[in-house]
Amino acid sequence: MRRAWAGARQGIRHGADRVDAASPPGRDRAVDALRAFAILGVVMGHWLVTALVADGGTLHTASPLQHMPWLAPISWAFQTLAVFFLVGGHVATRSYASAGAKGTPYRVWLTARLSRLFKPVAAVLALWTITTTALLLTGTEFETVRTLAKLALSPLWFLVVFAALTAATPLVTRLNPLWPLAVVLHVDLLRFGLGAPQSLGWLNLAAGWLVPYTLGAAWTRGELERRRSGWILLIGGTATTAGLVAWAGYPASMVGVPGASVSNLNPPTLAAVTFGLAQCGLALLLRDRLRRTMRRPLAWAAVAFVNLSAMTIFLWHQTALMATTATGLLAGHLPGLHTVPDGLVWVAYRLAWLPVFALVLAVCWAAFRSYEHGRTGRPGGSRIVRAHRSADRAAPVRARRV
């Protein structure tokens, strides 16, 4: 057993060394590390705060934040969408500038980026179309089917917003982040302070995420290289968010809570955007440390793998949660899986379920990863290495969510 374990470790280290040696020397590995942490943060956040409660023959959504609002700091740790858009804006503007220098038309550049973004979506839509049809035909409660389909397809909103911002990259390349921030501020003032229709808040779906996206463009322009920029964003964003929560009535949770009158995320509020500024500041401050850490072959190989599987992980992590929950019903109402999330006992059980969710997600990854990258036709060599090499030539999309 020890010999087999030693052999496995040696194989892993050898593979990591190959990835490290084949990666372009000029690659900013901190960008990939930030993206990997962001995608894993979204996955863990959903797995921790999304509950499917069994009520007779019906499943309905709930959240531990409903019953234990003091757990709101969990949402601060795992609501990492702003980092997605920061990295996405940085990579997109850098890629667009490179394409322009090579004479690549905008249409060709955009098609290449969006095709990588949307190719894996077809598999998700096909599977859930078949699944929902089968559930309805077998007499499953409509409310249960609606809940499952809504959760499974909820990650797609991120892709639509991200695709729109990607398409607008030439227009926002030099846009100051203060402009979309001012839009968010005025929209919230109108709907919360002056009684404007709440539907006005949907303007923030674009403006709110445009703030970190344009920060990414500023990163590309070299305007955020000084550590002072990161500290200003971190301290200013944290202080403003704390003030909005303490004195302006914004929720403390940075994710939606079922039954709450106001959600910070759906659509984004000023508090969510200022919180995102703090996250972006922290991300910028961590760049140097991440670059040093990513010099270690094992750490870099792990980050490279998450980046190359990010779309598959993002699109299928909710399906993994729901597949586990639905299958578990065969054994009855299991704690932490089908029970009301109203105490620390539920939290303990949910933590115990996380490895099961990860295992089911690994099965989904094995089944659907080809939709993200296509099948490799050349034997030998690492697909991770090849994808990272091509990324520096064509700069395809690697930013994903949540």
N, C-alpha and C positions, 0 to 999 in steps of 0.2 A: 504493500500500500504506500509506504513511504517513497519507494522507488518510482511508483507511478505518479505520485504527487510531485516529486522532484522533476520528473520528466515533463509533466504538464506545465509546471512553472517555467522550466527552461524553454518550452515551446512558445509560451506566451511572451516571454522576454525577447525571444528571437523575432517573433512577429512584430513586436513593438519596435525593436531596433530597425527592422526593415522599413516600417512606416516612417520612423523618425529620419532615417538616412535618405529616403526618397522624397521627403517633403521639401518644397522649394525653400532655400535658405532665407529668402527675403520675406517670407510669409509672416504676417502679424498674427501670431497664434493666440494672442489675447482676444482677438475678435471672435475666433472660433470657441474659445473657452467661455466667453460671455454668452454666446448664443446657446451653447450646450447647457449652461446653468439656467438660462431662461426657460428653455423647453422642459427641463426636468423640474423646475419650480412650478410651472403650470400643471404638469402631470401630477405631482405630489399634492398640490393645492386642491385639484379636483377630487383626487382620491380621498383626501382627508375631510373635505367639507361637503361632499355630495353624498346624500343618503337616499336610498330607495326603500321606503317603509312599506311593508306588506300589511294591508288592511283588508282582511278577507281574501278575495281573489283579485284585488287591485293593488298596484304599486303606485305610490305617489312620492314626489320629491320632498325632501326635508333637508335641514342643515343643523349641525351642532351649534352654529352661531345663533340660531333661533332661541335655543334653550339655555345656552351658555355664552352670552354675549361677551363675557370676559375673555373668551378665546379669540377675540378679534386680532390680536397680534399674529396669529397664524396666517391671516390674510396678508399681513404686512410682509411676511417672509416669503410667501409663495405667489403673490400676485406680481409677476415679473414681466408683464406685457410691455411696459415702457422700455425695458432693456431690449426686447425684440425689435421694437421700432427704432431705437437708437442705433443698434447694429445694422438693421435693415437700411436705414437712411444712409449710414456711412458706406456700406457695401454698394448700394445702388448708385450713389453719386460718384463713387470712385470708379465703378464699372462703366457708367455712362461717359465719364471723362475719358476713360481708356478707349471706349468704342469710338468716340468722336475723334480721338487722335489717330485711330487706325482707318477712319473714313467709313466705319460701319453705320448704315442708316438706322435711324431711330426705330423704324418698324421691325427690322431684323433684331436689333438689341432687345426690344420689348418682347417680341415673340419668344425669343430664347429664354428669357427670364420667367415669363408667365407659363410657358409650357412645363417647366420644371415644377412650378408651383401647383398646377392644376391636374397634371397627369394622374397622380394617385387618388384624386377625388372620385374618379369614375368607379373605382373598385368599391369605395365606401357607399356611394349612392346605389350601385347595383345590389350589393349585399343587403342593404337596409330596405330597399324596395321589395326584394324577395322575402325578407324576414317579416316586414310589417304585413305584407299580403298574406303570408302563411299564418301569422298570428290571428289576423282578423277572420280568415276562413275557418280556423279551428276553434273559434268562439271566445278568444281572449277578450277581456274587457277593453272597450275602446279607449278608456282613460289610461289604462296600462300601456297600450300600444302607442298612444300619443306621447306619454311621458318618456318611453324608451326612445322613440324616434327623435323627439326634440333634443334629448340629451346627446344622442349619438351624432346628430348633425349640427349641434351647437358650435363646434369648432370652425364650421365653414364661414361664420360671420367674419372671423379674423382674416381669412383668405381674401374675402371680397374687399375689405378695407385695405389690406396690404397691397392687393393688386391695383386698387385705385390710386394709392399713393405712389406705387412704382410707376404707373403710367404717367403720373404728374411730375416725375422726377425732374425733367428739364425745366419745369416752371418753378419748382421749389428749391432748386440748387443753391440759390443765394438768398432765399427767404429767411428773414430774421425770425427766430422762434417766438419773439415777443408778439408778433402779429396774430398767429393762431391762438396764443395764450390770451390775448385781449379779446378775441372772439368768445372763447370759453367763459371768461369773466363776465362779459356783457350778457351772454345767453343765460347764465345762472342768475345774474342780477334781475333779468327780466322775468324769468319763470318762478324764482323763489321769493324775490323781493317786491315785484310789481304785479304779480298775478297773471302773467302771460301764460298762454296754453303750455302745458307740459310737453306737448309734441315738439315744441321749439327746441327742446333739449337734444333732439336727434341731430341738430347741426354739429353738436359736440362729438358725434361719432367720427366725423372727419377732422374737425379742428383739434379735438383733444389728442388724437394719436399723431396728428401732424406736428405737434410740439416736439416730442422726442425724435420724430423722423427728421425734422429740420435741425435738431441738435446733432444728429448723425452727419448731416451735410456740413455743419460747422466743423465737426471733427475732421472731415475730409479736407476742408479748407485750411486746416492747421490752427484753427482759432481756439481749440480746447486742449492744447498740448500742455499748458502750464497747470500745475497742480492747484493753483488758486481757483481756476475755473471749476474744478471738481468740488472744492470746498464750498464755493459760493452756492453751487447747485444743491449740494447735500444739506448745508446748514439752512439756507434760505427755504428750500423745499420742505424740510422737516418742520421748521418753525411755522411756516404758513399753514401747512397741513394741520399741525397741532392747534393752531388758532382757529381754523375753520371748524374743526371737530368740537373744540371746547366752547366756542362762543357763537358760531354761526349755525349750529344745528346739523351739521353734516354727520352722517353715520361714521362710526369708528372703523367698521369693517370696510375693507377695500375691494370686496367682492359682493355680489348680490346676495341678499338673505331673503328666502321665501317669506312672503307676508309683510315685509318692510315697506313703508310708504315711500321711501327714497332709496335708490340704489346708487352707489358711487360708480358703478361700472356699466350700467345699462339704462341710459347712455352715460358716458363718462361725465363726471362732475368736475368742478374746479378743484375739489379736494383730491380726486383721483389723479388729476393732471399735476398738481403740485407734489403729490406723493411720488409720481413718476419722475419729476425733476430731481427729487432727492435720490431715488434709485439710480438715475443716470449719473448723478454726481458721484455716488459710491462706485459705480462701474468704472468711471473714468479714473478715479483714484486707485483702483485695483489693477489697472492695466500693467504697470511695471512688475508688480508681484506675480501676476498671471503669466507674463512673458517669461519670467525666471522659472516658474513652476512647470511651464510647458516645454522646457528644455529636457525634462525627464521623459524618456521614451514611453514608459508605461502610462503616465498622465496624458501625454499627447495622443497616444493611440486611442485611449478611451474617449477623449474629446473628439478626435477625428471620427470615430465610429458613431457617436451621438449626432454629430453634424450631418453625416451622410445618411443617417436613418431618421432625421428629425421630422420629416413630413409623415413618415409611417408611424412614428411614435405619437406625434400630435394627433393625427387623424383617427388612430385606433385605440387610444388609451381609454376613452369613454366606453367604447365597445367592450374592452376587456373588463371594465368595472361591471357593466350590465350583464355580460355573459356569465360572470361569476355569480352575480346576484340572482339571475334567473335560474341557473343550474342549482344553486344552493337551496332554492325553494323546494326541490325534490326531497330534501332532508328536513323540511319544516322551517319555521321562522328562526333563523340563526342570529345570535347576538352580534352586533357590530355590522351586520349585513342587511337585515330586514327589520330591525327593531328601531324604536324611536331614539334619536340621538340626544338624550336628555341628561347624560351624566358621564362621569369619568370612566365608568365601567364600559360604556359604549366606546369611548376613545381608546381604551386599552385593547378592546376586541378589534376595533378598526385597524389599529397599528399591526395587530397580528395578521390581518387579512392582506396587508400590503404586499408581502411576498407572493401571495396567490395571484393578486392582480398583475404583478410583474411577470409571473410565469405565463399567464394567459396572454399578456401583451407580447411576450416573446414568441408565442405561437402565431399570433397575428403578424408579427414582424417577419417570421419565416415564410408565412403564406403570401404576404403582399409586398415584400420589399422590392420585388422586381418591377413593380409599377412606379417606384420612385426613381430608379436609375436605368431601367431597361436591362435586358439580359446581356451578359458579357460574352463576346464571341471569341476572345483571345484567351487560350488556356495559359495558365501560369500567371504569376504576378498578382499583386494585391489590388482588389477593386477599390479599396480605400485609397491606396497610393495613386492609382490612375485617376480617380475622381478628384483628388486634391491637386494633381498636376493640371488636369483640364480646367479646374476652377480658377487657377491663376492665369490661364490663357483666355478663357471666355467669361470668367467671373459670373457663373450662374447663381441663382438665388439660393441662399442657405438660411435666410431668416424664415421663421415659421409662425409659436403661441400656445393656443391655448386656449 
